[in-house]
Amino acid sequence: MDYPGWESLCESFADVAGMPLNNSPKKATWSDSNRKPRRGAEQLATCINDLLAELLNTRKSLRQREAELAAGVSIGHRPDEETHLVYRLEAVLRAGAEAVGCQAAALYLLDETTSHLKLRAGWGLSDELYQEPARPLRGAVADLEALIGHAVVLEDTSLLPNWQPPLEFASAVCVPVATPTTILGTLWILGDETRNYSGEQTNMIEIVAGRVATDLEREILLHKSVDTRELDREVAQAAVWQEQRLPTIAPLLDQWEVAGWTSHSDCLNRGFYDWNVLQDSRLAVMVGEGQGPSLEAGLTATALHTAVRSLGTYPHTAKQLVDRVNENFWTSSTGGQFASLGYALIEPEKNSYEIVCAGHVGAVIIRSDVTDVAAKQNVPLGVQPDTEYAEFAGGLVRRDVLIIFSEGIRRVFETTEDKSAEEEIATVLRDDMTESAEQVVATLREVVESFTPARPIVDKSILVVRRR
C-alpha cells in the first residue's frame, strides 16, 4: 500500500489488537492461533481500511485536479521577456546547427500578409542581414516546399540554384516552423561545405524547428494574455462608471414612489434605468438598452443614456424626446447603431402620464382590476429617421403602478402564446396592490432570477412608478 506510515501502523495495530494487518486490513489474520483478538479488532481494521482508501482516492483526485489546473495557469511575464526570447532563439539555433555539424542557422517568419519572409533570428550570420528587406514568398521554392510540410535537403546548393536558398552557403536544410494550428515560417540550417545529411540529422533539425515554434507560440500567447487582461480591466472600469450613472436616490415627490433594478449578462452593461425631475417639476423615467454584440451594445447603451439626459434638458413631450433621440442615432451612426427606449413623463400635480416606447421595451399600467398596455413593440431607434412612435397618455389614481421593462424581462414572462408579458406581470402583482415601488421591484426580480441562469444571456431592467 502506498502510504508512508504503513509499516508503523501495522506494528502499532498488532501490539494493540493482537493481530497483524496485511496489505488489505480487511484480510487481517491472527498472529497467534491460541490467542484471541481483542474486542472490536476486526471493526477497527475495517475502519482503517476505509480511511486509507479515502486517502488514496483523495490523492488521485488531487493529481487529476492539478493536471487540469496546469492547462489554465496564466503565462508568467518578465519585464525583459523580449530580450530573453532573443537569447533563447539564438541558443536553440546554435545548438541545432552544431548538433548536425553546420556553421549557421536562420529563422524566417511570415509577415501578416503571408506574402513575405523576414529574417527574425539567426546564428553564425552577419548582423547586416537583418537590415535587408523581407524576401517575397513567391519564387522561394524551397520555402514553399517546406511550408507545405516537406523538409528540403540541399547537399550542394550550387547544383540546385532553382531552389532559391536565401543565403550563400555550400549546403542547406530547410524545414517548416509551425504549431498544430499556425504556419509561422521556415528554419534554414546552413553548412560551409557540400555534404550529405542523414535522416537522423534531418529529424534533429525538425525537432529544433518544433522547439522554436514552441517559444514563438508562447510569446504570442503571452502578448494575447497581457492584452486580454488589460482589456478586461478597462471593460470592468467602464462597467463601474456605467453603474455609477444609475440613480440611487428616489425623487422627493409627495404621493409618488420610484424604484428600479437591472442585471447584466456581461461585464459591460447593455441596459439601464433612470429617473429625473425636470425644471418644470415633471418626473421623467426611462428604461433603455443597446442592441448588437456585447461590447457594441454596451457602448450604444451609454450613448443612448447620454443622449436622453442631454436632450431632456430642453422643453419636450415624451414623443418629441424619443423622436429627437431617434434622429440623433440616425445621423450620428453609420447605420449599425440600434437601441430600444421606454420614456415616460409624469405630471404629479395632475396625476397624468405620457409614455412612448421604441424598439423592444415594454410598458404596462396595473390597476386594481384593469391592465393597460402602454406600449407596442416597434422599430428600434436608429433604423430610420421618420419612424412614427405612438404616444400613450392617461391618468394615474392611488395604487396604480406603471412598469417599464426591457426585452430580457419580456422573454422571462412571455412563456406562452396565450398571455403577453404585460398580462403575466399583472397576474403576479395584482394579488397585493398595496406593495411599495421597491416591493414591486423585489417581487418581479425574484420571479426573474428564478427563471434566469447563473450567467444570463441578455440584460434585464425594470423601472416602477407607483402612486401612493
C-alpha positions as CSV (number, residue, x, y, z in Angstrom):
1,M,0.0,0.0,0.0
2,D,1.3,3.5,-1.0
3,Y,1.3,5.0,2.5
4,P,4.5,6.2,4.2
5,G,3.4,5.2,7.7
6,W,2.0,1.8,6.8
7,E,4.7,-0.3,8.5
8,S,4.5,1.7,11.7
9,L,0.7,1.4,11.6
10,C,0.8,-2.4,11.2
11,E,3.2,-2.7,14.2
12,S,1.1,-0.5,16.4
13,F,-2.1,-2.3,15.4
14,A,-0.5,-5.7,16.1
15,D,0.6,-4.6,19.6
16,V,-2.9,-3.2,20.4
17,A,-5.2,-5.8,18.7
18,G,-3.0,-8.9,18.9
19,M,-3.3,-9.4,15.1
20,P,-1.3,-8.1,12.2
21,L,-2.6,-6.1,9.2
22,N,-1.8,-7.5,5.7
23,N,-1.8,-5.3,2.6
24,S,-5.6,-5.1,2.9
25,P,-6.8,-4.5,6.5
26,K,-9.9,-6.5,5.7
27,K,-7.7,-9.6,5.3
28,A,-6.3,-9.5,8.8
29,T,-5.1,-12.7,10.3
30,W,-4.4,-13.9,13.8
31,S,-0.8,-13.6,14.9
32,D,-1.3,-16.5,17.4
33,S,-3.9,-19.1,16.9
34,N,-4.0,-19.7,20.7
35,R,-4.6,-16.0,21.3
36,K,-7.9,-14.4,21.0
37,P,-8.1,-10.9,19.4
38,R,-9.2,-8.0,21.5
39,R,-12.8,-7.0,21.1
40,G,-13.5,-4.8,18.1
41,A,-10.2,-5.5,16.3
42,E,-11.9,-6.6,13.1
43,Q,-14.1,-3.5,13.1
44,L,-11.0,-1.3,13.7
45,A,-9.2,-2.9,10.8
46,T,-12.1,-2.2,8.5
47,C,-12.3,1.4,9.6
48,I,-8.5,1.8,8.9
49,N,-9.0,0.3,5.5
50,D,-11.8,2.7,4.7
51,L,-9.8,5.7,5.9
52,L,-6.7,4.7,3.8
53,A,-8.9,4.0,0.8
54,E,-10.4,7.5,1.1
55,L,-6.8,9.0,1.4
56,L,-5.7,7.2,-1.8
57,N,-8.8,8.4,-3.6
58,T,-8.1,12.0,-2.4
59,R,-4.6,11.8,-3.7
60,K,-5.8,10.5,-7.1
61,S,-8.3,13.3,-7.3
62,L,-5.6,15.9,-6.4
63,R,-3.3,14.7,-9.1
64,Q,-6.2,14.9,-11.7
65,R,-7.1,18.4,-10.4
66,E,-3.5,19.7,-10.6
67,A,-3.3,18.4,-14.2
68,E,-6.4,20.3,-15.1
69,L,-5.2,23.5,-13.4
70,A,-1.9,23.2,-15.3
71,A,-3.8,24.0,-18.5
72,G,-5.2,27.2,-17.0
73,V,-2.1,28.6,-15.5
74,S,-1.5,32.1,-16.6
75,I,1.7,32.7,-18.5
76,G,4.4,34.5,-16.5
77,H,5.9,37.6,-17.9
78,R,9.2,39.3,-17.1
79,P,10.0,42.9,-18.0
80,D,12.9,41.7,-20.1
81,E,10.9,39.0,-21.8
82,E,11.7,40.1,-25.4
83,T,15.5,40.1,-24.6
84,H,15.2,36.6,-23.2
85,L,13.4,35.5,-26.3
86,V,16.3,36.7,-28.5
87,Y,18.8,34.8,-26.4
88,R,16.6,31.7,-26.3
89,L,16.2,31.6,-30.1
90,E,19.8,32.1,-30.7
91,A,20.8,29.4,-28.3
92,V,18.4,26.9,-29.8
93,L,19.5,27.7,-33.4
94,R,23.2,27.4,-32.4
95,A,22.5,24.1,-30.6
96,G,20.6,22.7,-33.6
97,A,23.3,23.8,-36.1
98,E,26.2,22.4,-34.1
99,A,24.3,19.1,-33.5
100,V,24.4,18.4,-37.2
101,G,27.8,19.9,-37.9
102,C,26.7,23.1,-39.6
103,Q,28.0,26.6,-39.2
104,A,24.9,28.8,-39.4
105,A,21.1,28.9,-38.9
106,A,18.5,31.4,-40.0
107,L,14.8,31.7,-38.9
108,Y,12.5,33.3,-41.4
109,L,8.9,34.2,-40.3
110,L,5.9,35.1,-42.5
111,D,4.6,38.6,-42.3
112,E,0.9,39.4,-41.6
113,T,0.0,39.1,-45.3
114,T,1.8,35.8,-45.6
115,S,3.4,37.0,-48.7
116,H,7.0,37.7,-47.5
117,L,9.6,36.0,-45.2
118,K,11.7,38.1,-42.9
119,L,14.9,37.1,-41.1
120,R,14.0,37.3,-37.4
121,A,16.7,35.3,-35.7
122,G,19.9,33.6,-36.6
123,W,23.3,32.2,-35.5
124,G,26.6,32.5,-37.4
125,L,25.3,35.3,-39.6
126,S,26.3,38.8,-40.2
127,D,24.3,41.5,-38.4
128,E,23.9,43.3,-41.7
129,L,21.5,40.6,-42.9
130,Y,18.8,41.8,-40.5
131,Q,18.7,45.2,-42.3
132,E,17.8,43.6,-45.6
133,P,14.1,43.7,-46.8
134,A,11.9,40.7,-46.5
135,R,12.1,38.0,-49.2
136,P,9.0,37.6,-51.4
137,L,7.4,34.2,-50.8
138,R,6.7,33.9,-54.5
139,G,9.6,32.3,-56.1
140,A,11.1,30.9,-52.9
141,V,10.7,27.3,-54.0
142,A,12.5,25.7,-51.0
143,D,10.5,27.7,-48.5
144,L,7.2,27.0,-50.3
145,E,8.0,23.3,-50.3
146,A,8.9,23.4,-46.6
147,L,5.7,25.3,-45.7
148,I,3.5,22.5,-47.0
149,G,5.3,20.2,-44.7
150,H,8.3,18.8,-46.5
151,A,11.9,19.0,-45.4
152,V,14.2,20.3,-48.2
153,V,17.8,18.9,-48.2
154,L,20.3,20.7,-50.5
155,E,23.5,18.8,-50.3
156,D,25.2,21.1,-52.9
157,T,23.4,24.4,-53.4
158,S,25.5,25.3,-56.4
159,L,24.0,22.3,-58.3
160,L,20.4,23.3,-57.2
161,P,20.0,27.0,-57.8
162,N,16.3,26.7,-58.7
163,W,15.5,26.0,-55.0
164,Q,16.5,29.7,-54.3
165,P,18.3,29.3,-50.9
166,P,18.2,32.7,-49.2
167,L,22.0,32.8,-48.3
168,E,25.2,31.7,-50.0
169,F,26.2,28.5,-48.3
170,A,27.5,25.3,-49.8
171,S,24.8,23.1,-48.3
172,A,21.5,23.7,-46.5
173,V,18.4,22.1,-45.0
174,C,15.0,23.9,-44.9
175,V,12.2,22.8,-42.6
176,P,8.9,24.3,-41.6
177,V,8.3,26.2,-38.3
178,A,4.7,25.6,-37.3
179,T,2.4,24.9,-34.5
180,P,-0.5,22.5,-34.8
181,T,-2.8,25.4,-35.9
182,T,-0.5,28.0,-37.4
183,I,2.4,28.1,-40.0
184,L,4.9,30.6,-38.7
185,G,7.8,30.4,-41.2
186,T,10.9,28.3,-42.1
187,L,14.2,27.3,-40.5
188,W,17.4,27.1,-42.5
189,I,20.4,25.2,-41.2
190,L,23.4,26.1,-43.3
191,G,26.8,24.5,-43.9
192,D,30.1,25.8,-45.3
193,E,30.8,22.6,-47.2
194,T,28.9,20.3,-49.5
195,R,27.9,17.3,-47.6
196,N,25.2,14.6,-47.1
197,Y,22.6,14.9,-44.4
198,S,21.3,11.7,-42.8
199,G,17.7,11.0,-41.9
200,E,18.6,11.3,-38.2
201,Q,20.1,14.7,-38.8
202,T,17.1,15.9,-40.7
203,N,14.9,14.7,-37.9
204,M,17.1,16.6,-35.4
205,I,16.6,19.8,-37.4
206,E,12.8,19.3,-37.4
207,I,12.9,18.9,-33.6
208,V,14.8,22.1,-33.3
209,A,12.2,23.8,-35.5
210,G,9.5,22.5,-33.1
211,R,11.3,24.0,-30.2
212,V,11.5,27.3,-32.0
213,A,7.8,27.1,-32.7
214,T,7.0,26.4,-29.1
215,D,9.0,29.5,-27.9
216,L,7.3,31.7,-30.5
217,E,3.8,30.3,-29.7
218,R,4.5,31.1,-26.0
219,E,5.4,34.6,-26.9
220,I,2.2,35.0,-29.0
221,L,0.1,33.7,-26.1
222,L,1.9,35.9,-23.7
223,H,1.1,39.1,-25.6
224,K,-2.5,37.9,-26.1
225,S,-2.8,37.2,-22.4
226,V,-1.5,40.6,-21.4
227,D,-3.8,42.4,-23.9
228,T,-6.8,40.4,-22.7
229,R,-6.1,41.2,-19.1
230,E,-5.7,44.9,-19.9
231,L,-9.0,44.9,-21.9
232,D,-10.8,43.1,-19.1
233,R,-9.6,45.8,-16.6
234,E,-10.7,48.6,-18.9
235,V,-14.1,47.0,-19.5
236,A,-14.6,46.5,-15.8
237,Q,-13.8,50.1,-15.1
238,A,-16.2,51.2,-17.8
239,A,-18.9,49.0,-16.2
240,V,-18.3,50.6,-12.8
241,W,-18.7,54.0,-14.5
242,Q,-21.9,52.9,-16.0
243,E,-23.1,51.6,-12.7
244,Q,-22.4,54.9,-11.0
245,R,-24.6,56.7,-13.5
246,L,-27.7,54.8,-12.3
247,P,-29.9,56.7,-9.9
248,T,-29.6,55.7,-6.2
249,I,-31.9,58.3,-4.5
250,A,-35.6,58.3,-5.3
251,P,-37.1,61.8,-6.2
252,L,-38.8,63.6,-3.3
253,L,-42.3,63.8,-4.7
254,D,-45.4,63.6,-2.5
255,Q,-47.6,60.6,-3.2
256,W,-45.2,59.1,-5.7
257,E,-42.7,56.2,-5.4
258,V,-40.0,55.3,-7.9
259,A,-37.7,52.2,-7.9
260,G,-35.6,50.3,-10.4
261,W,-33.4,47.3,-10.9
262,T,-31.1,46.0,-13.6
263,S,-29.0,42.8,-14.1
264,H,-26.2,42.5,-16.6
265,S,-25.2,39.5,-18.7
266,D,-21.7,40.7,-19.3
267,C,-19.2,43.0,-17.6
268,L,-20.2,46.0,-19.8
269,N,-23.8,46.9,-19.2
270,R,-26.2,46.8,-22.2
271,G,-29.2,48.2,-20.3
272,F,-30.1,50.9,-17.8
273,Y,-32.9,52.6,-16.0
274,D,-33.0,56.2,-14.9
275,W,-35.3,59.0,-13.4
276,N,-35.0,62.7,-13.2
277,V,-37.1,65.6,-12.1
278,L,-37.2,68.2,-14.8
279,Q,-37.1,72.0,-14.4
280,D,-40.9,72.2,-14.8
281,S,-41.4,69.7,-11.9
282,R,-42.4,66.8,-14.2
283,L,-40.9,63.4,-13.4
284,A,-39.0,61.7,-16.3
285,V,-38.5,58.0,-16.1
286,M,-36.9,55.6,-18.6
287,V,-35.6,52.2,-19.4
288,G,-33.1,51.8,-22.3
289,E,-30.9,49.1,-23.8
290,G,-28.4,48.8,-26.7
291,Q,-28.6,46.1,-29.3
292,G,-26.0,44.1,-31.0
293,P,-22.9,42.2,-29.8
294,S,-21.9,42.6,-26.1
295,L,-19.3,45.4,-26.3
296,E,-21.1,47.3,-29.1
297,A,-24.4,47.1,-27.2
298,G,-22.7,48.4,-24.1
299,L,-21.3,51.4,-25.9
300,T,-24.7,52.0,-27.6
301,A,-26.5,51.9,-24.2
302,T,-24.1,54.5,-22.9
303,A,-24.6,56.7,-25.9
304,L,-28.4,56.3,-25.5
305,H,-28.3,57.3,-21.9
306,T,-26.2,60.3,-22.6
307,A,-28.5,61.4,-25.5
308,V,-31.7,61.2,-23.4
309,R,-30.1,63.1,-20.5
310,S,-28.8,65.8,-22.8
311,L,-31.9,66.3,-25.0
312,G,-34.1,66.1,-21.9
313,T,-32.8,69.4,-20.6
314,Y,-34.9,71.1,-23.3
315,P,-38.7,71.5,-23.1
316,H,-40.4,68.4,-24.7
317,T,-43.1,65.9,-24.7
318,A,-42.4,62.2,-24.4
319,K,-42.9,61.8,-28.2
320,Q,-40.7,64.7,-29.0
321,L,-37.8,63.4,-27.0
322,V,-38.0,59.9,-28.5
323,D,-38.1,61.4,-32.0
324,R,-35.1,63.6,-31.3
325,V,-33.1,60.6,-29.9
326,N,-34.0,58.6,-33.0
327,E,-32.9,61.3,-35.3
328,N,-29.7,61.7,-33.2
329,F,-28.9,58.0,-33.6
330,W,-29.7,58.0,-37.3
331,T,-27.5,61.0,-38.1
332,S,-24.5,60.1,-35.8
333,S,-24.0,56.5,-36.8
334,T,-23.2,54.6,-40.0
335,G,-26.4,52.6,-39.8
336,G,-25.5,49.9,-37.4
337,Q,-26.3,51.5,-34.0
338,F,-29.7,50.4,-32.8
339,A,-31.3,50.8,-29.4
340,S,-34.6,50.4,-27.5
341,L,-36.1,53.1,-25.2
342,G,-39.2,53.4,-23.0
343,Y,-39.6,57.0,-21.9
344,A,-42.4,58.4,-19.7
345,L,-43.3,61.9,-18.3
346,I,-45.4,62.1,-15.2
347,E,-47.0,65.4,-14.0
348,P,-47.5,64.9,-10.3
349,E,-49.9,67.8,-9.9
350,K,-52.3,66.5,-12.5
351,N,-51.6,62.8,-11.8
352,S,-51.2,62.3,-15.5
353,Y,-48.7,60.4,-17.7
354,E,-47.5,60.2,-21.3
355,I,-45.2,57.4,-22.5
356,V,-43.6,56.4,-25.7
357,C,-41.7,53.1,-26.4
358,A,-39.2,52.4,-29.2
359,G,-37.9,49.0,-30.0
360,H,-38.5,46.1,-27.8
361,V,-39.0,47.8,-24.4
362,G,-42.5,47.2,-22.9
363,A,-44.7,49.2,-20.6
364,V,-47.8,48.3,-18.6
365,I,-50.1,50.1,-16.1
366,I,-51.6,47.8,-13.5
367,R,-54.7,48.9,-11.7
368,S,-56.8,47.0,-9.2
369,D,-59.0,45.4,-11.8
370,V,-57.6,46.5,-15.2
371,T,-54.3,46.1,-17.1
372,D,-53.4,48.8,-19.7
373,V,-50.7,48.0,-22.2
374,A,-49.0,51.3,-22.7
375,A,-46.6,50.3,-25.5
376,K,-46.2,48.2,-28.6
377,Q,-43.1,46.6,-29.9
378,N,-41.9,48.5,-32.9
379,V,-38.9,49.8,-34.8
380,P,-35.8,50.3,-32.7
381,L,-34.1,53.7,-32.5
382,G,-31.6,54.4,-35.4
383,V,-33.2,52.2,-38.0
384,Q,-34.9,55.0,-40.0
385,P,-35.3,58.8,-39.3
386,D,-39.0,59.1,-40.0
387,T,-40.4,56.4,-37.7
388,E,-43.6,57.3,-36.0
389,Y,-43.7,56.2,-32.4
390,A,-47.1,56.0,-30.8
391,E,-47.7,58.0,-27.6
392,F,-49.9,56.7,-24.8
393,A,-51.4,59.1,-22.2
394,G,-53.8,58.9,-19.3
395,G,-54.2,59.4,-15.6
396,L,-53.0,57.5,-12.5
397,V,-55.0,57.1,-9.4
398,R,-54.0,55.8,-6.0
399,R,-52.1,52.5,-6.0
400,D,-51.8,52.5,-9.8
401,V,-48.4,51.1,-10.9
402,L,-46.6,52.0,-14.1
403,I,-43.9,49.5,-15.1
404,I,-41.4,49.9,-17.9
405,F,-39.3,46.8,-18.7
406,S,-36.6,45.6,-21.1
407,E,-36.6,42.8,-23.7
408,G,-35.0,40.5,-21.3
409,I,-37.9,40.8,-18.8
410,R,-40.3,40.2,-21.7
411,R,-38.5,36.9,-22.5
412,V,-38.9,35.7,-18.9
413,F,-42.7,36.5,-18.6
414,E,-43.7,35.8,-22.2
415,T,-43.6,32.0,-21.8
416,T,-46.8,31.1,-23.6
417,E,-48.7,32.4,-26.6
418,D,-51.9,32.7,-24.6
419,K,-50.7,35.6,-22.4
420,S,-48.5,38.5,-23.1
421,A,-45.6,39.6,-20.8
422,E,-47.8,42.5,-19.6
423,E,-50.6,40.2,-18.6
424,E,-48.2,37.8,-16.8
425,I,-46.6,40.7,-14.9
426,A,-50.1,41.9,-13.9
427,T,-51.1,38.4,-12.7
428,V,-48.0,38.3,-10.4
429,L,-48.6,41.8,-8.9
430,R,-52.4,42.1,-8.7
431,D,-52.7,39.9,-5.5
432,D,-51.3,42.7,-3.4
433,M,-51.7,46.3,-4.8
434,T,-50.5,47.8,-1.5
435,E,-46.9,47.0,-2.2
436,S,-44.5,49.9,-2.4
437,A,-42.5,50.5,-5.6
438,E,-39.4,48.8,-4.1
439,Q,-41.5,45.8,-3.1
440,V,-42.9,45.5,-6.6
441,V,-39.3,45.6,-8.0
442,A,-38.3,42.9,-5.4
443,T,-41.3,40.7,-6.4
444,L,-40.5,40.9,-10.1
445,R,-36.8,40.4,-9.5
446,E,-37.5,37.2,-7.5
447,V,-39.5,35.8,-10.4
448,V,-36.9,36.8,-13.0
449,E,-34.0,35.4,-11.1
450,S,-35.8,32.1,-10.5
451,F,-36.1,31.6,-14.3
452,T,-32.7,33.0,-15.2
453,P,-29.4,31.0,-15.4
454,A,-26.4,32.0,-13.3
455,R,-24.9,33.7,-16.3
456,P,-27.9,35.5,-18.1
457,I,-27.9,35.7,-21.9
458,V,-29.4,39.2,-22.0
459,D,-29.7,42.2,-19.7
460,K,-32.8,42.8,-17.7
461,S,-34.1,46.1,-16.5
462,I,-37.2,47.2,-14.6
463,L,-38.5,50.6,-13.6
464,V,-41.6,51.0,-11.4
465,V,-43.6,54.2,-10.7
466,R,-46.4,53.9,-8.1
467,R,-48.8,56.5,-6.9
468,R,-49.5,56.0,-3.2
